Amino acid sequence: MPYLAYMAEKDRVVMLVVTHHLTHTALIFSDDHGQTWSERKWLSTDTEGRPKPGRALGLTNLGGGRLMAYPEDVTHGRWLSGDFGET
């Protein structure tokens, strides 16, 4: 941890990080090759926007704006984004 992925379509670096005492996972983005980073975006939130517990083990760029990460407990599925990590 952390995990990095490069999204050539947007010239964007994406970093997967674990926060809040290693219990919540988020993405941060850099569009200037790591000089500055965005605010974090939680991988999973409740209906009020609070992060759901869960640690990811990896981040993979599948191409075409798609990202995938797996929770530590892989029996709970996976996290997928089809819009460069925005959702």
C-alpha positions as CSV (number, residue, x, y, z in Angstrom):
1,M,0.0,0.0,0.0
2,P,-0.4,2.4,-1.7
3,Y,-1.2,1.1,-5.2
4,L,-0.7,3.2,-8.3
5,A,-2.2,2.9,-11.8
6,Y,-1.5,5.1,-14.8
7,M,-4.5,5.9,-17.1
8,A,-2.9,7.0,-20.4
9,E,-6.2,8.1,-21.9
10,K,-6.3,11.0,-19.4
11,D,-2.5,11.2,-18.6
12,R,-3.7,10.6,-15.0
13,V,-2.0,8.8,-12.1
14,V,-4.4,7.1,-9.7
15,M,-3.4,6.1,-6.2
16,L,-5.4,3.8,-3.9
17,V,-4.8,4.6,-0.3
18,V,-6.1,3.2,3.1
19,T,-7.1,5.8,5.7
20,H,-8.8,6.1,9.1
21,H,-6.6,3.6,11.0
22,L,-6.5,1.2,8.0
23,T,-10.2,0.7,7.8
24,H,-11.4,2.8,4.7
25,T,-10.1,2.8,1.2
26,A,-10.0,5.9,-1.2
27,L,-8.6,7.0,-4.5
28,I,-6.6,10.2,-5.1
29,F,-5.7,11.5,-8.6
30,S,-2.9,13.4,-10.1
31,D,-3.1,15.0,-13.6
32,D,0.4,16.5,-13.3
33,H,2.5,13.3,-12.9
34,G,2.3,13.4,-9.1
35,Q,3.2,17.0,-8.3
36,T,-0.3,17.6,-6.8
37,W,-3.1,15.3,-5.8
38,S,-6.8,15.6,-5.6
39,E,-9.0,15.2,-2.5
40,R,-9.8,11.6,-1.7
41,K,-12.8,9.8,-3.2
42,W,-14.0,6.9,-1.1
43,L,-14.3,3.6,-2.9
44,S,-17.6,2.8,-1.1
45,T,-20.0,5.1,0.8
46,D,-23.3,4.9,2.6
47,T,-26.4,6.9,1.6
48,E,-25.1,9.9,3.5
49,G,-21.7,9.9,1.8
50,R,-19.7,8.4,4.8
51,P,-17.1,5.8,3.9
52,K,-17.9,2.2,4.3
53,P,-15.3,0.0,6.0
54,G,-13.1,-2.0,3.8
55,R,-9.5,-2.3,2.7
56,A,-8.4,-2.9,-0.9
57,L,-5.5,-5.0,-1.9
58,G,-4.7,-3.8,-5.3
59,L,-5.7,-1.4,-8.1
60,T,-5.7,-2.4,-11.8
61,N,-6.3,-0.3,-14.9
62,L,-8.5,-2.3,-17.3
63,G,-8.3,0.3,-20.0
64,G,-11.0,2.5,-21.5
65,G,-11.5,4.4,-18.2
66,R,-12.1,1.2,-16.2
67,L,-10.5,0.6,-12.8
68,M,-10.8,-2.4,-10.6
69,A,-9.9,-3.1,-6.9
70,Y,-10.5,-6.0,-4.7
71,P,-11.4,-5.8,-1.0
72,E,-9.2,-7.6,1.5
73,D,-11.9,-10.2,1.9
74,V,-12.3,-11.2,-1.7
75,T,-15.6,-13.1,-0.9
76,H,-17.2,-9.6,-0.9
77,G,-16.8,-9.1,-4.6
78,R,-14.8,-6.2,-6.2
79,W,-15.0,-2.5,-6.7
80,L,-15.3,-1.3,-10.4
81,S,-15.3,2.1,-12.0
82,G,-16.1,2.8,-15.6
83,D,-15.4,6.5,-15.5
84,F,-11.7,6.9,-14.7
85,G,-12.4,6.4,-10.9
86,E,-14.9,9.2,-10.6
87,T,-17.6,6.7,-9.3
